[in-house]
Amino acid sequence: MLVIRPIQESDFDALMLCAEESGHGFTSLPVDEEMLKGRISHSVESFKKAVTAPGTEGYLMVAEDTETGEIAGTTGIEAAIGLDNPFYSYHISKVVHHSRRLNVHNIVEVLTFGNDYTGATEVCTLFLRPEFRGGLNGKLLSKCRFLMLAEFPERFSDVIFAEMRGVSDENGNSPFWAWLKEHFFSIDFTLADYLTGIGQKGFIADLMPKLPIYVNLLSEEARAVIGQVHEKTRPALKMLEKEGFTCRGHVDIFDAGPTVECLRQNISSVRRSFTATAEITDHSSAQDYLISNTDFAGFRATAAKIGVDQERNRALISKEVANALHLVDGDSVRLVSL
Ligand SMILES: CC(C)(COP(=O)(O)OP(=O)(O)OC[C@H]1O[C@@H](n2cnc3c(N)ncnc32)[C@H](O)[C@@H]1OP(=O)(O)O)[C@@H](O)C(=O)NCCC(=O)NCCSC(=O)CCC(=O)O
């Protein structure tokens, strides 16, 4: 059984393995010891912090196999981005060039550089090691964050978004970046992505084109990938779309991958989740649920078959699930059907 829990300092080697396996373009997990250690300690501090409004907290969690102790993947939430480091994106908008006299009506798209998501909550760092993919594991990693958003709303913004990895090849070359590089930068996408991942984003402000860019002036290859996701990221996008996330015209400034967003209260799993009292008992329910405890610092979530007694507002859970979530009879749990 996989259980989600906050990352600990002792998970460093496993986090490094996830960083290595996640490959190019996975900005939030660069293969960089100092940065990964920094992310772990920042998360440990964030989980301990008493919070009444979202700030610079970053919550990083891992999925642990309860039988082997192996770490299967990562999942994260940044409470409010852009407060200490600027967060950039391009917004795609339309401009009409019209001449009645010549009977010409051209609709062109323009990319505008900005910081529109400043203060919003980002769900991020979703990675499941290949041997653990399929079944309910990916859904557990992605959706456990929505149980957290529902249970602890004061820690998060009203707007939740995710930056989806854009198109790049197996060597890390991005067609969008190739165009930007040719005209504005002289460094490779992998280096730009790495510098961003380790928080050294100053070069963006220095070198990025600040004036709007007409999309029809970009190379055909660059235009073709605007708003497209990396093939390995399609399942992640599908899960967010099913929750109600949509792209409202923002794309990543390096690989042009889409940014998707949803109001917290409109996320399907936030809306559908409910709390109940845990009752540890044998049951015969065949319904899969995502279930978490309601302890923030000791947050734990898993996917399991749960019996729900609506009249008594009880969640009937097996001993194994109770142990995985550190629950005793009578504890409060939050759950949502899968
Ligand atoms: C994203 C995960 C964790 C998902 O795990 P799994 O692959 O086991 O998921 P799954 O349950 O098999 O699939 C989830 C849903 O996607 C559908 N699906 C599967 N393959 C698909 C494809 N090629 N195109 C479209 N949909 C697809 C499945 O049918 C299922 O839909 P149904 O629900 O209908 O059954 C994994 O694939 C992964 O680690 N990918 C590589 C890393 C990555 O690119 N991560 C995202 C980076 S971007 C990021 O981190 C921000 C986003 C975020 O944090 O959420």
The ligand as a Gaussian input file, in Angstrom:
#p B3LYP/6-31G(d) Opt

LIG

0 1
 C        1.635000      12.018000     -13.724000
 C        1.805000      10.634000     -13.127000
 C        2.099000      10.737000     -11.664000
 C        0.441000       9.876000     -13.273000
 O        0.556000       8.555000     -12.848000
 P        0.055000       7.362000     -13.781000
 O        0.823000       7.440000     -15.056000
 O        0.110000       6.098000     -12.984000
 O       -1.472000       7.807000     -14.002000
 P       -2.699000       6.964000     -14.575000
 O       -3.610000       6.683000     -13.412000
 O       -2.249000       5.803000     -15.402000
 O       -3.377000       8.030000     -15.556000
 C       -4.077000       9.116000     -15.051000
 C       -5.160000       9.478000     -16.068000
 O       -4.536000       9.867000     -17.306000
 C       -5.018000       9.068000     -18.373000
 N       -3.919000       8.898000     -19.334000
 C       -2.901000       8.032000     -19.284000
 N       -2.090000       8.199000     -20.331000
 C       -2.617000       9.217000     -21.071000
 C       -2.248000       9.866000     -22.289000
 N       -1.158000       9.524000     -22.937000
 N       -3.035000      10.873000     -22.741000
 C       -4.141000      11.262000     -22.055000
 N       -4.538000      10.675000     -20.889000
 C       -3.789000       9.670000     -20.416000
 C       -5.452000       7.776000     -17.715000
 O       -6.419000       7.110000     -18.506000
 C       -6.052000       8.287000     -16.419000
 O       -7.343000       8.806000     -16.689000
 P       -8.635000       8.430000     -15.816000
 O       -8.534000       9.323000     -14.594000
 O       -9.765000       8.788000     -16.678000
 O       -8.554000       6.981000     -15.449000
 C        2.894000       9.832000     -13.897000
 O        2.472000       9.576000     -15.228000
 C        4.221000      10.554000     -13.938000
 O        5.012000      10.528000     -12.969000
 N        4.568000      11.159000     -15.097000
 C        5.901000      11.740000     -15.358000
 C        6.150000      12.981000     -14.575000
 C        5.346000      14.168000     -15.030000
 O        5.383000      14.520000     -16.221000
 N        4.648000      14.789000     -14.060000
 C        3.863000      15.985000     -14.291000
 C        4.726000      17.191000     -14.392000
 S        3.771000      18.684000     -14.346000
 C        3.540000      18.952000     -12.673000
 O        4.177000      18.391000     -11.827000
 C        2.421000      19.896000     -12.306000
 C        1.098000      19.148000     -12.276000
 C        0.747000      18.571000     -10.905000
 O        1.483000      18.745000      -9.935000
 O       -0.382000      17.985000     -10.798000

